[in-house]
Structures are given as C-alpha cells and as structure tokens.
Amino acid sequence: MRKRILKFFHRHQNMKAFGILSPCIFWLGFFFLMPLVIMAIYSFLQRGLYGGVEWMFTWEHYPRFIDPIYLKILVRTFRLSFMATIALLIIGYPMAYKIARAQKRWRNVLLFLVILPFWTSDLIRTYAWMLILRDTGLINNLLMFLHIIDEPLTLLYTEGAILLGLIYVYLPFMVLPLYASIEKLDPSLLEAAEDLGATPFWGFLKVTVPLTKSGILAGSLLVFIPSVGVYVVSDLLGGAKAMMIGNLVKLQFGQARNWPFGSAASFILMTVVLFAVFAYLKFAGGKEALEEAR
C-alpha cells in the first residue's frame, strides 16, 4: 500500500512538473524545433524555377558545399570568429577585473557604461563604423589632415573592418560573464598565494585564471557562437570581398532564392559549430568546465 501511495505521489509530481513546463515546451517546440524541421526537409528538396521548393528528393545541396568557394567562406568565418574571441578575451578580461575590483560607488557606473551600447541597435552602431572607416571618413580625413598619408587608406570592406566590428559589438558579452566570475573571487586567496612566494603574474596565472574559468568559458561561447552566424556586421563592413557564412545563407534565402541550398548551408554550419563547441568544452574547458556548462 505504501509503495502504491509513493508511486501515485511521484506520478502526481511528474504531471505537475510537466504542467508547469508545458508552456515552455510548446514555445520551444513550435518556434524553435518546428523551423528546424522545416529547414531540414527543405534541404533535401529541389529549388523551384522561380524560387521556393519543388517536392522532389535530392542530395545535391550537401555535396555542393564542398566547392572551394564555399569552403573558403566557411574557413574565413571561423578564422575571424576565433580571432574576435581571442581579442575580446584579451581586451575584456582586464576591463572586467578592473570593474570587479573598483570601489562600489564606481562599480555600478562602469557596469552601466558597459551595458550602455545595448540601448542602441547593432545596425546603427555598425553604420557609424562605416562612416568612420570609409575613404572620406573620420580616420582617413584625420590622417590626411596631419599629412601622415597622401591618399585614403582602404579600411572599409576588409577582414580587418569585420574583426573590428565584431570586437565592438560583442565586447559586453565577454565583459559581463567575466565580471560575474571575477566578482565572486575571494581576494584572500591571492594574498595567500603572495605569502607563499608567488609573484603577481604567477598568482594571476595559477589562482585567478583557474577560479574564473567558468566566466572565460561562458564569455568565449557567448562571443564565438553569434560571431559565426553574424551577417549584419560582415555585410556592412566586409561587403562582397569578405563574405561570411551568414551572408551566404542570407543571399540564398534572399537574392538567389535558393532555399534548399540555404537550408543545407545552415545545417552544415550548425553541425560544425556544435562539434567545435563540444571540442572546446572537452579539451580547452576541461571536465569541470563541461560540467558547469551543463
């Protein structure tokens, strides 16, 4: 009798939990899973003559991605995303450390300044960089006014412009997780390391970095994953000369009207990103970081 009561109780608890989570399950299933299913189906269909799809099964869109043109775009995407992540980690860690160790009255002000760019659209901020980097922009005009150069430099529509845009747009996504991790760090641990003979450099390397690994991991993922799929920054600052995979997918669903190939490219990108993330979690992050991420 007792077992039946316990079994009924657990079943009631499970049904109650399912009832609470059902809106979330419906939301994720309808607005996240359903579009993926539709794109998966489209990736195996043929392109319609005037756009759309024709309901004829084909495998041709996945092997097509092996073309050197598309592989070059994929390599460029991961290279720029990786470089942006490393640069943001180098820039963001000292910023987050300084904010976490600042006086309380200044800490909130500095955090507000980090969050302030979120109040403006990424599109508007990227357009601002176009005005700064173009041939008649602020940088070239200043350099020519100072007689440092005789003719404008090619700053816009380059990989360097894309990298600068990624660093600018995603800097808060790196600083905030790092700040949350560093802020919890007990300063007495660094004092203990110093008492044991550790220099400030080795104390930072052996104490601070390992204890803030979760922030480094979270910030790196929050920067790397959206950087791989970005298309606004690369479209405006890179143009056709430095196309990334996000621009390729946008082009297929837009001007080219090749929805099947665009869907296949999206799934290939998603698969490669998942493998890269799991590899990072396992080897760079270590077992403890992987458990924290889960």
C-alpha positions in Angstrom: 0.0 0.0 0.0 2.8 2.3 0.9 4.5 1.7 -2.5 1.3 2.5 -4.3 1.0 5.8 -2.4 4.6 6.7 -3.2 4.1 5.7 -6.8 1.0 7.8 -7.1 2.7 10.7 -5.4 5.7 10.6 -7.8 3.4 10.4 -10.8 1.4 13.3 -9.5 4.6 15.3 -9.0 5.8 14.5 -12.5 2.4 15.5 -14.0 2.6 18.8 -12.0 6.1 19.5 -13.3 5.0 18.7 -16.8 2.1 21.1 -16.5 4.3 23.9 -15.3 6.8 23.3 -18.1 4.2 22.8 -20.8 4.2 26.5 -22.0 8.0 26.4 -22.3 7.9 23.1 -24.1 5.2 24.4 -26.5 7.1 27.6 -27.1 10.5 25.8 -27.9 8.8 23.1 -29.9 6.7 25.5 -32.1 9.1 28.4 -32.5 12.5 26.6 -32.4 12.1 22.9 -33.3 9.4 23.4 -36.0 11.5 25.8 -38.1 14.5 23.4 -37.9 12.3 20.5 -39.1 11.0 22.6 -42.0 14.6 23.6 -43.0 15.8 20.0 -42.7 13.0 19.0 -45.1 13.8 21.9 -47.5 17.5 20.9 -47.6 16.6 17.7 -49.3 14.2 19.2 -51.9 14.9 20.8 -55.3 14.9 24.5 -55.9 11.8 25.9 -57.6 12.1 27.6 -61.0 11.0 30.9 -59.6 12.1 30.4 -56.0 10.6 28.2 -53.3 11.0 24.5 -53.5 9.8 21.6 -55.6 8.8 18.4 -53.7 11.4 16.2 -55.3 14.0 14.5 -53.1 17.7 15.2 -53.8 21.1 15.0 -52.0 22.9 17.5 -54.2 22.9 20.5 -51.9 25.2 19.0 -49.2 27.9 17.8 -51.6 27.7 21.2 -53.3 29.1 22.9 -50.1 32.4 21.1 -50.7 33.1 23.6 -53.5 36.3 25.5 -52.7 34.4 28.8 -52.9 32.1 27.8 -50.0 34.8 26.1 -48.0 36.8 29.3 -48.2 33.9 31.3 -46.8 33.5 28.8 -44.0 37.2 28.9 -43.1 37.1 32.7 -43.2 34.1 32.7 -40.9 35.7 30.5 -38.3 39.1 32.3 -38.5 37.5 35.8 -37.9 35.2 34.4 -35.2 38.2 32.8 -33.4 40.3 35.9 -33.7 37.5 38.1 -32.4 37.0 35.7 -29.4 40.7 35.8 -28.6 40.9 39.6 -29.0 37.8 40.1 -26.8 39.2 37.9 -24.1 42.4 39.9 -24.1 40.5 43.2 -24.0 37.6 42.1 -21.8 39.4 40.4 -19.0 41.3 43.4 -17.8 38.2 45.5 -18.1 36.1 43.0 -16.1 38.9 42.7 -13.5 39.1 46.5 -13.1 35.3 46.8 -12.7 35.1 43.9 -10.2 37.9 45.4 -8.1 36.7 49.0 -8.3 35.0 50.8 -5.4 31.3 50.0 -5.0 30.2 53.6 -6.0 32.2 53.4 -9.3 31.4 49.7 -10.0 27.7 50.4 -10.9 28.8 53.3 -13.1 31.3 51.2 -15.0 28.8 48.4 -15.5 26.3 50.9 -16.8 28.9 52.1 -19.4 29.4 48.5 -20.5 25.7 47.9 -20.9 25.0 51.3 -22.5 25.7 50.1 -26.1 22.7 47.7 -25.7 20.4 50.8 -25.8 21.3 51.3 -29.4 20.7 48.9 -32.3 23.7 46.9 -33.6 22.7 48.1 -37.1 23.0 51.8 -36.2 26.3 51.2 -34.4 27.7 49.3 -37.4 26.6 52.1 -39.8 28.5 54.5 -37.5 31.7 52.4 -38.1 31.1 52.7 -41.8 31.2 56.5 -41.6 34.4 56.2 -39.6 36.2 53.7 -41.8 35.2 54.8 -45.3 37.6 56.7 -47.7 36.1 60.1 -46.7 35.6 59.0 -43.1 37.0 60.3 -39.8 40.2 58.3 -39.8 41.3 59.0 -43.3 40.4 62.7 -43.1 42.4 63.0 -39.8 45.5 61.2 -41.2 45.4 63.3 -44.4 45.0 66.5 -42.3 48.1 65.5 -40.3 49.9 64.8 -43.6 50.6 61.2 -42.5 49.1 59.8 -45.7 48.7 61.3 -49.2 45.7 59.2 -50.2 42.9 57.5 -48.3 43.6 54.0 -46.9 41.3 51.1 -47.7 39.8 50.4 -44.3 36.2 49.6 -45.2 35.2 46.3 -46.9 38.1 44.3 -45.5 38.5 41.5 -43.0 40.1 43.9 -40.6 36.9 46.0 -40.6 34.8 42.9 -39.9 37.1 42.0 -37.0 36.8 45.5 -35.6 33.0 45.4 -35.9 32.8 42.0 -34.1 35.0 43.2 -31.3 32.9 46.4 -30.8 29.5 44.7 -31.0 30.3 41.7 -28.7 32.5 43.3 -26.1 29.7 43.5 -23.5 29.0 39.8 -24.0 32.6 39.0 -22.9 32.9 41.5 -20.1 29.7 40.7 -18.2 30.3 36.9 -17.7 33.9 37.6 -16.8 32.8 40.3 -14.3 30.3 37.9 -12.7 33.1 35.3 -12.2 35.8 37.7 -11.0 33.5 39.5 -8.6 33.0 36.2 -6.7 36.7 35.6 -6.3 38.0 35.8 -2.8 40.9 38.3 -2.6 42.4 36.4 0.4 43.3 33.6 -2.0 45.6 36.0 -3.9 47.1 37.2 -0.6 47.7 33.6 0.4 49.5 32.9 -2.9 51.6 36.0 -2.3 52.5 34.8 1.2 53.6 31.5 -0.3 56.0 33.3 -2.6 54.0 33.7 -5.8 54.7 36.8 -7.9 51.6 38.8 -9.1 52.0 37.2 -12.5 52.0 33.6 -11.2 49.3 34.4 -8.7 47.1 35.6 -11.6 48.0 32.6 -13.7 47.7 29.9 -11.0 44.9 31.3 -8.9 42.8 33.9 -10.7 42.5 32.3 -14.1 41.6 28.8 -12.9 39.0 30.2 -10.5 37.4 32.3 -13.2 37.4 29.5 -15.8 33.6 29.4 -15.9 33.5 33.1 -16.8 36.1 32.7 -19.5 34.2 29.7 -20.9 30.8 31.5 -20.9 32.2 34.7 -22.4 34.0 32.8 -25.1 30.9 30.9 -26.1 28.7 33.9 -26.0 31.0 35.7 -28.4 32.1 32.8 -30.7 28.7 31.3 -31.5 27.0 34.5 -32.6 30.1 35.7 -34.4 30.0 32.6 -36.6 26.4 33.3 -37.7 26.6 37.1 -37.9 25.7 38.7 -41.2 24.9 42.4 -40.4 28.4 43.3 -39.4 30.1 41.4 -42.2 27.6 42.6 -44.8 28.1 46.3 -44.0 31.8 46.3 -43.1 33.0 43.5 -45.3 30.8 43.6 -48.3 31.2 41.0 -51.1 35.0 41.0 -50.7 34.9 39.4 -47.2 31.7 37.4 -47.2 31.0 35.2 -44.2 28.7 32.1 -43.9 25.9 34.2 -42.5 25.9 36.4 -45.6 25.9 33.3 -47.8 22.8 31.9 -46.1 21.1 35.3 -46.3 22.0 35.5 -50.0 20.5 32.1 -50.7 17.2 32.9 -49.0 17.1 36.4 -50.5 18.5 37.3 -53.9 19.4 33.8 -55.1 16.0 32.4 -53.8 17.7 29.0 -53.4 16.0 27.9 -50.2 17.2 24.2 -50.3 20.9 25.2 -50.6 20.5 27.9 -47.9 18.9 25.3 -45.6 21.7 22.8 -46.3 24.3 25.5 -45.6 22.6 26.4 -42.3 22.7 22.8 -41.1 26.3 22.3 -42.1 27.2 25.5 -40.2 25.2 24.3 -37.2 26.9 20.9 -37.2 30.4 22.4 -37.5 29.7 24.8 -34.7 28.3 22.1 -32.4 31.5 20.0 -33.0 33.7 23.0 -32.4 31.9 23.9 -29.1 31.9 20.4 -27.7 35.6 20.1 -28.6 36.3 23.3 -26.8 34.3 22.3 -23.8 36.1 18.9 -23.6 39.7 19.9 -24.3 40.1 23.6 -23.6 37.5 23.9 -20.9 38.3 20.6 -19.1 35.9 18.3 -17.3 34.9 20.7 -14.6 34.0 23.5 -17.1 32.0 21.0 -19.1 30.0 20.0 -16.0 29.5 23.7 -15.2 28.3 24.4 -18.7 25.7 21.6 -18.5 
